[in-house]
């Protein structure tokens, strides 16, 4: 089964498969077509199987289609992908078919919520701080704050990560205060932390329209409205959720104007990470002005 970063990728891929299947000469076996020498994509004339991309709810020009579908000429009739995202080996994105998004979209890779558990090694700064704050939710302990340029930031901890163990001590069932004391009492030179990536969050990849919009409204970081027939609507954006990241960059604590600047500078393919409002509100409760010191660096891939 094929996976797609966005609904637009799936629609374009299905259209490409249909076009190739219907452009095969009558009586020519599949194997003969598959072994034929590649032809330039621009030289292929496809039958009109669909009225237009606009009728399908997509605003994709012929220039954009040509830019992202240069591999169609070598497309295997059995349904081989047009473009496949292939980052590091073992990455779940390696199975994604992405004719619109592109084969190595950095926003998608920076935003990925990996399955499984990773170990990070922390230390403390000269003030004896790791640079993070935690919050207890549903018997789990989660990262509620990462100070910019802190050991926690440099180690790759992100807002919403679940802390499972600290130096082999399991934190399940710990209160916020008890979990904080575990970090406070840890030796400053080396702190081993077992982490699960952001279990309360999910990511959605969308495509900007011709006006540079993806189709939702937010206020103070909270998604409040979704534009009909927009990429946001097609790909399942939900209201009553808070923006957490844009293309992997944390936006918690930023003003709406600063977040808007990140959206404007974003490429056509944009990936957001968001969290249910009731979880977010509990996580940032009592944080106050501390949010302005939140780490907003762009994560490395």
C-alpha positions as a printed Julia matrix, in Angstrom:
301×3 Matrix{Float64}:
   0.0    0.0     0.0
   1.36   3.42   -0.97
   1.62   6.27    1.54
   1.45   9.95    0.56
   2.55  13.1     2.43
  -0.6   14.95    1.35
  -3.89  14.34   -0.43
  -2.59  16.36   -3.38
   0.28  13.87   -3.76
  -2.19  10.97   -3.82
  -4.45  12.68   -6.39
  -1.59  13.51   -8.76
  -0.1   10.02   -8.4
  -3.44   8.35   -9.18
  -3.86  10.6   -12.22
  -0.35   9.74  -13.45
  -1.02   6.02  -13.07
  -4.25   6.3   -15.07
  -2.6    8.38  -17.78
   0.24   5.9   -18.24
  -2.13   2.92  -18.24
  -4.34   4.51  -20.9
  -1.46   5.71  -23.06
  -0.11   2.16  -23.56
  -0.48   1.13  -27.24
  -3.13  -1.51  -27.85
  -1.74  -5.02  -28.09
   1.64  -4.15  -26.6
   2.4   -6.33  -23.59
   3.21  -4.74  -20.24
   6.78  -6.04  -20.27
   7.47  -4.35  -23.61
   6.33  -0.98  -22.31
   8.27  -1.35  -19.09
  11.51  -2.06  -20.98
  11.09   0.72  -23.53
  13.75   3.47  -23.45
  12.79   6.59  -21.46
  11.21   9.49  -23.32
  11.22  13.11  -22.2
   8.13  13.84  -20.09
   7.29  16.91  -22.16
   7.09  14.81  -25.35
   4.31  12.55  -24.08
   0.73  13.45  -25.01
  -1.69  12.03  -22.47
  -5.43  11.5   -23.04
  -7.72  13.85  -21.1
  -8.93  11.54  -18.34
  -9.96  14.34  -15.99
 -11.73  17.66  -16.75
  -9.06  19.71  -14.97
  -7.12  19.86  -11.72
  -9.28  22.83  -10.77
 -12.38  20.63  -11.02
 -10.68  18.2    -8.64
 -10.11  20.96   -6.08
  -6.45  21.43   -6.97
  -4.81  24.6    -8.22
  -1.76  23.11   -9.91
  -0.57  24.68  -13.14
   0.91  22.74  -16.05
   4.3   24.22  -15.21
   4.09  22.89  -11.67
   2.97  19.49  -12.97
   5.91  19.33  -15.37
   8.31  20.34  -12.62
   7.21  17.54  -10.33
   6.42  14.77  -12.78
   9.59  14.44  -14.85
   9.77  10.78  -13.88
   6.4    9.95  -15.49
   8.05   8.83  -18.71
   9.78   5.98  -16.94
   6.69   5.13  -14.95
   6.09   1.37  -14.68
   2.55   0.36  -15.74
   2.27  -1.91  -12.68
   1.93   1.19  -10.51
   5.51   2.11   -9.63
   5.85   5.45   -7.81
   6.59   8.69   -9.65
   8.83  10.04   -6.89
   9.61   8.39   -3.61
  10.9   10.18   -0.51
  14.11   8.4     0.45
  15.84   9.88    3.48
  17.93   7.82    5.89
  17.62   4.03    5.77
  14.9    2.68    8.03
  12.93   5.94    7.97
   9.19   5.37    7.57
   9.06   8.22    5.03
  11.03   6.06    2.6
   7.78   4.44    1.44
   5.98   7.71    0.68
   5.01   8.52   -2.9
   5.45  12.28   -3.34
   5.05  13.64   -6.89
   3.89  17.06   -5.63
   5.73  17.31   -2.32
   9.07  16.28   -3.81
  11.53  13.53   -3.08
  13.4   15.2    -0.19
  11.11  17.78    1.39
  13.03  19.02    4.45
   9.89  20.27    6.21
   8.41  16.77    6.13
  11.6   15.21    7.45
  12.11  17.8    10.19
   8.52  17.31   11.36
   8.55  13.53   11.43
   7.35  11.96   14.66
   9.39   8.77   14.82
   7.98   5.61   16.33
  10.03   3.91   19.01
  12.25   5.15   21.81
  15.55   7.04   21.63
  18.2    7.77   24.22
  19.73  11.21   24.6
  22.54  12.28   26.88
  22.17  15.55   28.77
  24.46  17.56   31.0
  23.91  20.65   33.12
  25.13  24.17   32.41
  27.27  26.29   34.74
  24.15  27.16   36.73
  23.3   23.5    37.27
  20.34  23.59   34.86
  19.37  21.28   31.99
  17.16  23.91   30.39
  13.81  22.14   30.4
  10.55  21.98   32.34
   8.3   18.92   32.51
   4.6   18.37   33.11
   2.77  15.28   34.35
  -0.21  14.27   32.18
  -2.18  11.01   32.34
   0.53   9.29   34.43
   3.22  10.26   31.95
   5.89  12.97   32.08
   6.22  15.34   29.11
   8.54  18.15   28.02
   6.59  21.4    28.45
   9.45  23.85   27.91
  12.9   23.81   26.31
  15.07  26.87   26.92
  16.87  28.19   23.87
  20.59  27.42   23.65
  20.34  25.07   26.66
  21.73  21.53   27.05
  18.18  20.2    26.46
  17.92  22.17   23.21
  21.32  21.05   21.98
  20.44  17.42   22.76
  17.33  17.63   20.56
  14.51  17.57   23.11
  11.28  19.08   21.76
   8.04  20.39   23.21
   5.7   17.45   23.8
   8.35  14.7    24.01
   7.58  12.05   26.63
  10.28  11.33   29.2
  10.22   7.61   30.02
  13.36   7.21   32.14
  16.11   9.32   33.64
  19.33   7.42   34.43
  17.33   4.18   34.41
  14.61   5.48   36.74
  11.15   5.06   35.22
   9.0    8.19   35.57
   5.58   6.63   34.89
   3.11   7.88   37.5
   5.42  10.64   38.79
   3.98  14.06   39.57
   5.43  17.16   37.96
   7.33  18.04   41.14
   8.7   14.54   41.63
   9.9   14.3    38.02
  11.54  17.74   38.3
  13.43  16.61   41.41
  14.83  13.62   39.51
  16.52  16.02   37.08
  17.61  18.33   39.9
  19.34  15.5    41.8
  21.03  14.0    38.74
  24.8   14.34   38.4
  25.67  17.3    36.14
  28.18  15.53   33.89
  25.96  12.88   32.31
  22.19  12.34   32.38
  20.76   9.5    30.3
  17.17  10.16   29.18
  14.86   7.72   27.38
  12.44   9.63   25.15
   9.39   8.89   23.02
   8.68  11.47   20.3
   5.66  13.72   20.95
   2.83  11.17   21.38
   0.08  13.82   21.73
   1.01  15.53   18.46
   0.49  14.74   14.79
   1.7   16.23   11.55
  -0.09  17.16    8.33
   1.54  18.14    5.04
  -0.27  20.62    2.78
   0.27  22.55   -0.44
  -0.03  26.33   -0.71
  -2.42  27.76   -3.28
  -1.65  30.53   -5.8
  -2.17  33.19   -3.11
   0.42  31.55   -0.81
  -2.25  30.26    1.6
  -2.93  26.73    2.88
  -6.4   27.42    4.23
  -6.88  27.83    7.97
  -7.17  30.63   10.52
  -5.5   30.69   13.93
  -5.55  33.1    16.86
  -2.91  33.01   19.6
  -1.71  29.77   18.04
  -5.12  28.05   18.22
  -6.72  26.86   14.97
 -10.23  28.33   14.82
 -11.43  28.17   11.19
 -10.79  26.09    8.08
 -11.26  27.44    4.55
 -13.58  25.37    2.38
 -11.9   23.47   -0.49
  -8.44  24.44    0.75
  -5.45  22.15    1.18
  -6.02  22.35    4.94
  -9.59  21.1     4.5
  -8.58  18.32    2.1
  -5.82  17.04    4.38
  -7.79  16.96    7.63
  -6.77  19.99    9.7
  -8.9   20.23   12.87
 -10.06  23.24   14.85
  -9.57  23.46   18.63
  -5.94  22.4    18.16
  -2.8   24.46   18.75
   0.05  24.94   16.31
   3.22  23.46   17.76
   5.62  23.39   14.8
   5.82  24.67   11.23
   8.15  22.57    9.08
   9.68  21.22   12.27
  10.36  24.64   13.82
   8.75  25.15   17.23
   6.27  28.07   17.3
   5.01  27.69   20.89
   5.37  31.05   22.59
   5.66  33.02   19.35
   3.2   35.78   18.52
   0.79  35.19   15.65
   2.71  37.77   13.59
   5.99  35.89   14.07
   4.32  32.58   13.21
   2.83  34.18   10.1
   6.32  35.22    8.96
   7.41  31.58    9.18
   4.41  30.53    7.08
   5.13  33.22    4.48
   8.77  32.13    4.2
   7.77  28.47    3.99
   8.02  26.7     0.6
   4.9   25.62   -1.26
   4.85  22.3     0.6
   4.26  23.08    4.27
   4.06  20.63    7.17
   2.53  21.61   10.49
   2.51  19.82   13.82
  -0.45  20.38   16.11
  -1.85  19.24   19.46
  -5.38  19.05   20.97
  -6.24  22.22   22.87
  -7.06  20.48   26.14
  -3.62  18.83   26.24
  -1.81  22.0    25.19
  -3.6   24.14   27.77
  -2.65  21.72   30.55
   0.95  21.51   29.35
   1.58  25.27   29.25
  -0.5   26.07   32.33
   1.38  28.34   34.77
   4.21  28.79   32.28
   3.45  32.5    31.93
   6.24  34.68   30.54
   8.59  31.67   30.44
   7.28  30.85   26.95
   9.2   33.77   25.45
  12.44  31.93   26.24
  11.3   28.8    24.39
  13.71  27.26   21.88
  12.64  28.11   18.33
  15.67  26.84   16.47
  15.3   24.84   13.26
  16.11  21.17   13.95
  18.86  19.45   12.02
  17.95  16.54    9.77
